[in-house]
Amino acid sequence: MHATIQKPIQEIVKYIKPGEKVFVIGCNNCAWKCHSGGVDETKMMAERLARRGIEVVGYTVPGPQGMSLCKLDHTEKVLKEDFADMVAKADSFLVLSCGQGVHTVIDATGGGMVHPGCDTIFGGETVSTTDIEEFCSLCGECVIEFTGGLCPMTLCSKQLLNGPCGGAEKGKCEVDSERNCGWVMIYERLKKLGRLELLDPYQKPKNHAKWSRPRSLKVSTTEATFSSQAGKVTVSNQE
Amino acid sequence: MKLTELFDKGEFVVTGEIGPIKGAINRDKSIHPTCAKEARSLHGHVHAVNVTDNQSAVMRLGSLAASVALKQQGIEPVYQLTCRDRNRIALQSDLLTAYSLGIDNVLLLTGDHIQLGDHKEAKPVFDLDSVQLLSMAMGLRKGHDITGHPIENPPDMAYGAVVNPNFEPLELQLLKMRKKIDAGAEFFQTQAVYDLEVFETFMNEAVKLGVPVQVGLVVLKSPQMGRFMNANVSGITVPSMWIEEIGSVDKDDRKKKAAEMMGNFLRQIKPMVQGVHIMPLGWADVVPSILETAEISIQ
């Protein structure tokens, strides 16, 4: 999921010009989990803006709980059919979701003016209803086979691939003494699994071209093609 | 002069360390930067002087410029190069530049994280880790860059690396040390140690790897410094015994006391290692007494 956090209301208010009519839209998946743009927060945002003298022409969070704002066909249908009148009156859309959702609203409104209501902070695991933790950096070249599933690109502050730096103390990272050293975590896990030999081989430098932006994925039921500055890679899911 | 030649001859290799100033070298050379003054007081007592690379992630004069300045004054530099601020293009280019400017010794390391320094909002690079950096540097020596493209006039410098004997679990640090050796590390300088037992445990394993090790010593100048390092410097633990001992004398007598403490400690460690790396942190003038107490003199 994409973790998001609302921008301060004082900042959001500054985005909106005097007299600008705003439609507020949230996301029923990730932003709902983050309480940054679910049904309650979107309604509340409409009220918070209205209290500050901003004209809100409508608000919605498309689909049932679990529906992502970034699913373009659905969002487009909701905005163009269910909320057509309000959308027609809107000068802009305040989007309470990740950056993907903001772009979905651009697409769904034929290039409408958008304001981001959230900062998109990371891709995370929903550990509990109150905790979202980052375990993957979306780097495009997964290396966790040799680390017992724990990502050094994410859990090591220096993104080291061949073992720890010398900075950790009592198992804690040199950057933050409250946080476990990613490499000590990897070591302890592999030791417990009896698989320490996985750490022996030299790990070559990352291909950062696979981490280039923007990247795209074309999918079908039988194969997928990942495009980045490293080129196109097509993989079948059938063989 | 490459330090590897000294190790090969069986000499006990002594290095010091200076941190480049936060500022530039004066154009008319009339005012010598403080780091050059420190290096001069080490001259004649050590084989070479490490020049740190924006140490603690605090922006300073470049380590290469300071290294070249030392070389011009007849002091052998060990140019430190970290992965923190450079991608693989810059790292290779800087290695070629260093060799072109007369550098013979390079210490290749990951580098302290940006969050420890004075530019916390900077982008951390860490394109490579220190093992990959060593491997790439060896590639340059063999005549090709990291992509395999041939290079002209391959550089021939001695490649050093670092290791932290205080690290727990030690087995994990030794795994990294082995990888560094496989990648091309020709000598090691250790993180500062103050605990003989910890260091002995480390050396019992490290000696099996067959690469020269210089024990790292940071001169403990005051009890405040010891407490500060315990709280703020990652990877170093100063035992309370040391802190009490340096605090047992008046401020005016601390240089003498520090030299005695460090010297006695070094004398005990000397048989286990192939050299010492002393980080005086501004007290370069105590280095000769430390070496004298430890009964070490360079050829």
Interface residues (C-beta under 8 A of the other chain):
Chain A: S157 K158 Q159 L160 L161 N162 G163 P164 C165 G166 G167 A168 E169 K170 G171 E174 V175 D176 W183 V184 Y187 L199 D200 Y202 Q203 K204 P205 K206 H208
Chain B: C83 R84 R88 T110 G111 D112 H113 Q115 L116 P124 F126 D127 L128 D129 S130 V131 Q132 S135 M136 I146 V162 V163 N164 N166 F167 E168 P169 E171 L172 Q173 L175 K176 K179 D182 A183 Q191 S234 G235 T237
